[in-house]
Amino acid sequence: MRLEYFIATRLAASGNRNFSRMIIRIAIAAIALSLTVMITATALIEGFQNQISSKIFGFWGHIHITDTNLSRGFDAQPIDVDQYFYPALDTIEYLPYRAPMSILGYEFDQMVDRETRGGIRHIQVFAHHPGIIKTKDQIEGIIIKGVGQDFDWKNLEDYLQEGRPIEFTEGKPSRDIIISRQTANRLKLKLEDSFEVNFIENGEQLRRRYKICGIYKTGLEEYDQKFALVDIRQLQQVMGWEENQVGGFEVFVDHIEDMDVINEFIYLEAIPGDLYSETIRDKFPAIFDWLGLQDINEVVILVLMLIVALINMVTALMILILERTNMIGILKALGQNDWSIRKIFLYHAGYIILTGLFWGNLIGLSICWIQKKFELVRLSEADYYLSVAPIEFDLWTILILNGGTMLVVVLFLIIPSYMVTRISPVNAIRFK
């Protein structure tokens, strides 16, 4: 056993002085508190971003392929469903691409070869048309989204509160409609109720009667109050389209991180020149800008918590050095060099940090588990798009938080440990 480590363990085990014992406990508490806050904040922010993103992507897909003349609104421009990329596009698994070399978020001019984490999971047709719901005593504007038999109902099943998916029949379009909980409450409708939807097409008013087969709720108020799902063949009839004409294609990718790369591939290589592809982030930027702000909040919280831990540990180390001035003088008189003595206190500080990290992990992970299990913290869904504070984390995040905290704090403690070199052996031995 190295001498420095042996002395450090003896110092840690003794702790006879009341003042130093209190300082050590404060330092351990500061490390534990900082890591607890970092773990819970990271898990909460990651949960927010993932759950809200999954709601948007589940309802809209990651990438839209439409006619180049389609406006940013919902004015339908039909395109032929018989495209060479449909449905073959979902067979793409991995895509090679070139990107600037990046280290710790900083990009260099040098380009490197990379590969996407996954590929395209699914592609499906869709169409939109505005309409007006008419009941016995109320009317409500709505945007009807038409879906086909290729629609992936797994994306909606988590949000389908009542009823069932649309049943597609051969030949005759289905009269089923899925509306949001918000629309059902406003119009006082329930499962199996029927109502009319009025469409305006080429200056003529067209009526279609639908029967509610399902009620969904995503929690995204601006979408829930606007959209309902029907058989796409209903909209094809309303708009006078042929059976092989649709409003566009929705593409789902395996990993969100690949969305921009895959969208560029689709636009440049997979679709003809008269079609256009864009990510849902580009189509609805406001909510993704809001999600991006959470990354800034996360960085601010992590930095503040590291500063709290650093201040407490630096203070604790300086007090420990001053309290052991006599020991430092004796060690120097016996021939021990400055760096060797500094390592004694760094080892001691490392013990304090590890103890704080242990309690921080225990408390932080316990809080996250309790919230995930019992959902104690509730939110206003109208303001936060979620009814419960979401918790999501993985092992790598926890390891990075622990390793990063340990590394940063120890590196910063090297500076105050320099106090050891300022202590004279003669004066230190006399020190009482």
C-alpha positions as CSV (number, residue, x, y, z in Angstrom):
1,M,0.0,0.0,0.0
2,R,1.3,3.4,-0.9
3,L,2.2,5.7,2.0
4,E,0.0,8.6,0.8
5,Y,-3.1,6.3,0.4
6,F,-2.4,4.7,3.9
7,I,-2.2,8.1,5.6
8,A,-5.3,9.3,3.8
9,T,-7.4,6.3,4.9
10,R,-6.2,6.8,8.5
11,L,-7.3,10.4,8.3
12,A,-10.6,9.5,6.9
13,A,-11.2,6.8,9.5
14,S,-10.2,9.0,12.5
15,G,-12.3,12.1,12.2
16,N,-11.8,12.9,15.8
17,R,-12.0,16.7,15.5
18,N,-15.5,18.0,15.7
19,F,-15.0,20.9,13.4
20,S,-13.4,18.9,10.6
21,R,-16.1,16.2,11.0
22,M,-18.8,18.9,10.5
23,I,-17.0,20.3,7.4
24,I,-16.6,16.8,5.9
25,R,-20.3,16.1,6.5
26,I,-21.2,19.4,4.8
27,A,-19.0,18.6,1.8
28,I,-20.5,15.1,1.5
29,A,-24.0,16.6,1.7
30,A,-23.1,19.2,-1.0
31,I,-21.8,16.5,-3.4
32,A,-24.9,14.3,-2.7
33,L,-27.3,17.2,-3.2
34,S,-25.6,18.3,-6.4
35,L,-25.7,14.8,-7.9
36,T,-29.3,14.3,-6.8
37,V,-30.4,17.5,-8.6
38,M,-28.3,16.6,-11.7
39,I,-29.8,13.1,-11.9
40,T,-33.4,14.2,-11.4
41,A,-33.1,17.3,-13.7
42,T,-31.5,15.2,-16.5
43,A,-34.1,12.4,-16.2
44,L,-36.9,15.0,-16.1
45,I,-35.7,17.0,-19.1
46,E,-35.0,13.8,-21.2
47,G,-38.4,12.5,-20.3
48,F,-40.0,15.8,-21.4
49,Q,-38.2,15.8,-24.7
50,N,-38.7,12.2,-25.5
51,Q,-42.4,12.0,-24.6
52,I,-43.5,15.2,-26.3
53,S,-41.4,14.3,-29.4
54,S,-42.9,10.8,-29.5
55,K,-46.4,12.3,-29.4
56,I,-45.7,14.6,-32.3
57,F,-43.9,12.0,-34.4
58,G,-46.5,9.3,-33.5
59,F,-49.3,11.5,-34.9
60,W,-47.4,13.0,-37.8
61,G,-44.4,10.9,-38.7
62,H,-40.9,12.2,-38.9
63,I,-40.8,13.2,-42.6
64,H,-43.5,14.3,-45.0
65,I,-43.3,13.8,-48.7
66,T,-45.8,16.1,-50.6
67,D,-46.2,17.9,-53.8
68,T,-43.8,20.8,-54.3
69,N,-46.7,23.2,-54.7
70,L,-48.3,22.3,-51.3
71,S,-48.4,25.4,-49.1
72,R,-47.6,25.5,-45.4
73,G,-51.2,25.2,-44.7
74,F,-53.5,22.2,-45.5
75,D,-54.5,23.0,-49.1
76,A,-54.5,19.6,-50.6
77,Q,-52.4,18.9,-53.7
78,P,-52.9,15.3,-54.9
79,I,-49.9,13.1,-55.9
80,D,-49.9,9.7,-57.4
81,V,-49.6,6.8,-54.9
82,D,-47.8,4.7,-57.5
83,Q,-44.3,5.9,-56.7
84,Y,-41.2,3.7,-57.1
85,F,-40.2,4.6,-53.5
86,Y,-43.5,3.4,-52.0
87,P,-43.6,1.2,-50.0
88,A,-40.0,0.1,-50.8
89,L,-38.6,3.1,-48.8
90,D,-39.1,1.3,-45.5
91,T,-36.5,-1.4,-46.5
92,I,-33.7,1.1,-46.0
93,E,-31.8,0.1,-42.8
94,Y,-28.6,2.2,-42.6
95,L,-27.3,5.1,-44.7
96,P,-23.7,6.2,-45.0
97,Y,-23.0,9.9,-45.0
98,R,-20.3,12.5,-44.5
99,A,-20.3,15.1,-41.7
100,P,-17.9,17.5,-40.1
101,M,-15.8,16.0,-37.3
102,S,-17.2,17.0,-33.9
103,I,-15.5,16.9,-30.5
104,L,-17.5,17.9,-27.4
105,G,-20.0,19.7,-29.7
106,Y,-17.4,21.7,-31.6
107,E,-17.3,21.1,-35.3
108,F,-14.1,21.0,-37.3
109,D,-13.6,21.6,-41.1
110,Q,-12.4,18.0,-41.6
111,M,-15.2,15.7,-42.9
112,V,-15.5,12.1,-41.7
113,D,-17.5,9.1,-42.9
114,R,-20.4,8.1,-40.7
115,E,-23.5,5.8,-40.7
116,T,-27.0,6.4,-39.4
117,R,-28.0,4.5,-36.3
118,G,-31.0,3.0,-38.1
119,G,-33.1,3.4,-41.1
120,I,-36.7,3.9,-42.2
121,R,-39.2,2.0,-40.1
122,H,-42.5,2.7,-42.0
123,I,-44.1,4.8,-44.7
124,Q,-47.8,5.5,-45.0
125,V,-50.2,7.6,-47.1
126,F,-52.3,10.5,-45.8
127,A,-54.5,13.4,-46.9
128,H,-56.0,16.5,-45.2
129,H,-59.1,18.5,-45.7
130,P,-60.8,21.1,-43.5
131,G,-64.5,20.6,-42.6
132,I,-67.2,21.7,-40.1
133,I,-68.7,19.3,-37.6
134,K,-72.4,19.8,-37.2
135,T,-74.4,18.3,-34.3
136,K,-77.9,19.0,-33.2
137,D,-77.0,22.3,-31.4
138,Q,-73.3,23.0,-32.1
139,I,-70.8,23.4,-34.9
140,E,-67.0,23.1,-34.8
141,G,-64.2,23.6,-37.3
142,I,-62.0,20.5,-37.8
143,I,-59.3,19.3,-40.1
144,I,-60.0,15.7,-41.3
145,K,-56.9,13.6,-41.7
146,G,-57.4,10.6,-44.0
147,V,-55.4,7.5,-43.4
148,G,-55.2,4.2,-45.4
149,Q,-54.9,0.6,-44.6
150,D,-51.1,1.0,-44.3
151,F,-51.6,3.3,-41.2
152,D,-49.4,2.1,-38.3
153,W,-51.9,2.0,-35.4
154,K,-49.2,1.3,-32.9
155,N,-48.3,5.0,-33.0
156,L,-51.8,5.9,-31.8
157,E,-52.7,3.0,-29.5
158,D,-51.1,4.8,-26.5
159,Y,-53.4,7.8,-27.0
160,L,-56.6,6.0,-27.9
161,Q,-58.6,6.3,-24.7
162,E,-61.8,4.7,-25.9
163,G,-63.0,2.6,-28.8
164,R,-61.0,1.0,-31.6
165,P,-59.1,1.8,-34.8
166,I,-60.9,2.5,-38.1
167,E,-62.2,-0.7,-39.8
168,F,-61.4,-0.7,-43.5
169,T,-63.8,-2.6,-45.8
170,E,-63.3,-3.7,-49.4
171,G,-64.9,-1.4,-51.9
172,K,-67.0,0.9,-49.8
173,P,-65.2,3.6,-47.7
174,S,-65.6,3.2,-43.9
175,R,-67.8,5.7,-42.1
176,D,-65.7,5.4,-38.9
177,I,-64.1,8.5,-37.4
178,I,-61.7,9.0,-34.5
179,I,-62.0,12.4,-32.7
180,S,-60.1,13.9,-29.9
181,R,-61.3,13.9,-26.3
182,Q,-61.3,17.7,-26.4
183,T,-63.6,17.8,-29.4
184,A,-65.9,15.1,-27.8
185,N,-66.2,17.2,-24.7
186,R,-66.9,20.4,-26.4
187,L,-69.5,19.0,-28.7
188,K,-70.9,16.6,-26.0
189,L,-70.3,13.5,-28.1
190,K,-69.5,10.0,-27.0
191,L,-68.5,6.7,-28.5
192,E,-70.9,5.4,-31.2
193,D,-72.5,8.8,-31.7
194,S,-73.0,10.0,-35.3
195,F,-72.7,13.5,-36.7
196,E,-72.3,15.3,-40.0
197,V,-69.2,17.0,-41.4
198,N,-69.7,19.7,-44.0
199,F,-67.0,20.2,-46.7
200,I,-66.6,23.0,-49.2
201,E,-65.2,21.8,-52.4
202,N,-65.1,23.8,-55.7
203,G,-67.8,26.1,-54.2
204,E,-70.1,23.3,-53.4
205,Q,-71.2,22.1,-49.9
206,L,-70.8,18.4,-49.4
207,R,-72.0,16.4,-46.4
208,R,-70.7,13.2,-45.0
209,R,-72.1,11.4,-41.9
210,Y,-69.6,9.6,-39.6
211,K,-69.9,7.4,-36.6
212,I,-67.4,7.8,-33.7
213,C,-65.4,4.6,-33.4
214,G,-62.6,6.0,-31.2
215,I,-61.6,8.9,-29.0
216,Y,-57.9,9.9,-28.6
217,K,-56.0,12.3,-26.5
218,T,-52.3,13.2,-27.1
219,G,-52.2,16.1,-24.6
220,L,-51.0,18.4,-27.4
221,E,-53.9,20.8,-27.2
222,E,-53.3,22.7,-30.4
223,Y,-53.5,19.4,-32.3
224,D,-56.2,17.7,-30.3
225,Q,-58.6,20.5,-30.9
226,K,-58.1,20.5,-34.7
227,F,-57.8,16.9,-36.0
228,A,-59.9,13.8,-36.6
229,L,-59.1,10.6,-38.5
230,V,-61.1,9.0,-41.2
231,D,-60.8,6.5,-44.1
232,I,-58.7,8.3,-46.7
233,R,-61.2,7.1,-49.4
234,Q,-63.7,9.4,-47.9
235,L,-61.5,12.4,-48.6
236,Q,-60.7,11.1,-52.1
237,Q,-64.5,11.2,-52.9
238,V,-65.0,14.6,-51.3
239,M,-62.1,16.2,-53.2
240,G,-62.9,14.3,-56.5
241,W,-59.6,12.4,-56.5
242,E,-58.9,9.1,-58.1
243,E,-58.3,6.0,-55.9
244,N,-54.6,6.2,-56.6
245,Q,-54.3,9.9,-55.5
246,V,-53.2,10.9,-52.0
247,G,-52.1,14.1,-50.2
248,G,-48.7,12.7,-49.4
249,F,-46.6,10.2,-47.5
250,E,-45.5,10.1,-43.8
251,V,-42.2,8.5,-43.1
252,F,-41.1,7.1,-39.7
253,V,-37.4,6.6,-38.9
254,D,-35.9,4.3,-36.3
255,H,-33.9,7.0,-34.5
256,I,-34.7,10.7,-34.3
257,E,-31.0,11.6,-34.5
258,D,-31.1,10.3,-38.1
259,M,-34.1,12.4,-39.2
260,D,-32.2,15.2,-41.0
261,V,-29.8,12.8,-42.8
262,I,-32.6,10.5,-44.0
263,N,-34.7,13.5,-45.1
264,E,-31.7,14.8,-47.2
265,F,-31.3,11.4,-48.7
266,I,-35.1,11.1,-49.5
267,Y,-35.2,14.6,-51.1
268,L,-32.0,14.3,-53.1
269,E,-32.0,10.6,-54.1
270,A,-35.3,8.8,-53.4
271,I,-38.1,11.0,-54.7
272,P,-38.7,12.6,-58.1
273,G,-38.2,16.3,-58.7
274,D,-41.9,17.2,-58.6
275,L,-42.1,16.1,-54.9
276,Y,-40.8,17.7,-51.8
277,S,-39.8,16.3,-48.4
278,E,-39.4,18.0,-45.1
279,T,-39.0,17.0,-41.5
280,I,-41.8,17.6,-39.0
281,R,-39.4,19.8,-37.1
282,D,-39.2,22.1,-40.1
283,K,-43.0,21.9,-40.6
284,F,-43.9,22.8,-37.0
285,P,-40.8,24.6,-35.6
286,A,-42.3,26.4,-32.6
287,I,-42.7,23.4,-30.3
288,F,-39.3,22.0,-31.2
289,D,-37.8,25.4,-30.4
290,W,-39.4,25.1,-27.0
291,L,-38.0,21.7,-26.5
292,G,-34.5,22.9,-27.5
293,L,-34.7,25.5,-24.7
294,Q,-34.8,22.6,-22.3
295,D,-31.2,21.7,-23.3
296,I,-30.1,25.2,-22.1
297,N,-31.9,24.8,-18.8
298,E,-30.2,21.4,-18.4
299,V,-26.8,22.9,-18.9
300,V,-27.5,25.7,-16.5
301,I,-28.6,23.3,-13.8
302,L,-25.6,21.0,-14.2
303,V,-23.1,24.0,-14.1
304,L,-24.7,25.5,-11.0
305,M,-24.7,22.1,-9.2
306,L,-21.1,21.6,-10.1
307,I,-20.2,25.0,-8.8
308,V,-22.0,24.2,-5.5
309,A,-20.0,21.0,-5.2
310,L,-16.7,22.7,-6.1
311,I,-17.1,25.5,-3.6
312,N,-17.9,23.2,-0.7
313,M,-15.1,20.8,-1.6
314,V,-12.5,23.5,-2.0
315,T,-13.5,25.0,1.4
316,A,-13.4,21.6,3.0
317,L,-9.9,20.7,1.6
318,M,-8.4,24.0,2.7
319,I,-9.8,23.5,6.3
320,L,-8.5,20.0,6.3
321,I,-5.0,21.2,5.3
322,L,-5.0,23.9,7.9
323,E,-6.0,21.5,10.6
324,R,-3.2,19.2,9.7
325,T,-0.5,21.8,9.5
326,N,1.5,20.1,12.3
327,M,1.3,16.7,10.5
328,I,2.5,18.3,7.2
329,G,5.5,19.8,9.0
330,I,6.5,16.5,10.5
331,L,6.2,14.7,7.1
332,K,8.3,17.4,5.5
333,A,10.9,17.1,8.2
334,L,11.0,13.4,7.6
335,G,11.8,14.0,3.9
336,Q,8.4,13.7,2.3
337,N,8.1,16.0,-0.8
338,D,5.2,18.5,-1.4
339,W,3.5,16.5,-4.1
340,S,3.4,13.3,-2.0
341,I,1.7,15.3,0.9
342,R,-0.7,16.9,-1.5
343,K,-1.7,13.5,-2.7
344,I,-2.7,12.5,0.9
345,F,-5.3,15.3,0.9
346,L,-6.4,14.6,-2.6
347,Y,-7.0,10.9,-1.6
348,H,-8.9,12.1,1.4
349,A,-11.0,14.5,-0.8
350,G,-11.6,11.6,-3.1
351,Y,-13.0,9.6,-0.3
352,I,-15.4,12.5,0.6
353,I,-16.4,12.8,-3.1
354,L,-17.1,9.1,-3.5
355,T,-19.2,9.0,-0.3
356,G,-21.2,12.0,-1.6
357,L,-21.7,10.4,-5.0
358,F,-23.0,7.2,-3.3
359,W,-25.6,9.1,-1.4
360,G,-26.4,11.3,-4.4
361,N,-27.1,8.2,-6.6
362,L,-29.1,6.6,-3.9
363,I,-31.3,9.6,-3.3
364,G,-31.5,10.8,-6.9
365,L,-32.4,7.4,-8.3
366,S,-34.9,6.8,-5.5
367,I,-36.7,10.0,-6.3
368,C,-36.8,9.1,-10.0
369,W,-38.1,5.6,-9.3
370,I,-40.8,6.9,-6.9
371,Q,-42.0,9.5,-9.5
372,K,-42.0,7.0,-12.3
373,K,-43.8,4.4,-10.2
374,F,-46.4,6.5,-8.4
375,E,-46.5,9.7,-10.5
376,L,-46.7,12.0,-7.5
377,V,-45.8,15.2,-9.4
378,R,-48.7,16.2,-11.6
379,L,-48.6,18.9,-14.3
380,S,-51.1,21.1,-16.1
381,E,-51.5,19.3,-19.5
382,A,-52.6,22.5,-21.1
383,D,-49.3,24.2,-20.3
384,Y,-46.8,21.4,-20.4
385,Y,-48.5,18.9,-22.9
386,L,-48.1,16.2,-20.2
387,S,-50.3,15.4,-17.2
388,V,-47.4,13.8,-15.2
389,A,-43.7,14.8,-14.8
390,P,-42.0,12.2,-17.0
391,I,-38.8,10.4,-15.9
392,E,-36.4,8.8,-18.4
393,F,-32.8,8.0,-17.9
394,D,-30.3,5.4,-19.0
395,L,-27.2,3.8,-17.5
396,W,-24.8,5.8,-19.6
397,T,-26.3,9.1,-18.5
398,I,-25.8,8.1,-14.8
399,L,-22.2,7.0,-15.4
400,I,-21.3,10.2,-17.3
401,L,-22.8,12.4,-14.5
402,N,-20.9,10.5,-11.8
403,G,-17.6,10.3,-13.8
404,G,-17.8,13.9,-14.9
405,T,-18.5,15.2,-11.4
406,M,-15.7,13.2,-9.9
407,L,-13.2,14.3,-12.6
408,V,-14.1,18.0,-12.5
409,V,-14.0,18.3,-8.7
410,V,-10.7,16.4,-8.3
411,L,-9.0,18.5,-11.0
412,F,-10.2,21.7,-9.3
413,L,-8.9,20.5,-5.9
414,I,-5.4,20.3,-7.2
415,I,-5.2,24.1,-7.0
416,P,-6.0,24.5,-3.3
417,S,-3.8,21.6,-2.4
418,Y,-0.9,23.8,-3.5
419,M,-1.3,25.3,0.0
420,V,0.9,22.4,1.2
421,T,3.9,23.9,-0.5
422,R,3.6,27.1,1.4
423,I,3.9,25.5,4.8
424,S,7.4,25.6,6.4
425,P,8.4,22.5,8.4
426,V,9.9,24.5,11.3
427,N,6.9,26.7,11.8
428,A,4.4,23.9,11.2
429,I,5.9,21.7,13.9
430,R,5.5,24.6,16.4
431,F,1.9,25.2,15.1
432,K,-0.8,24.4,17.8
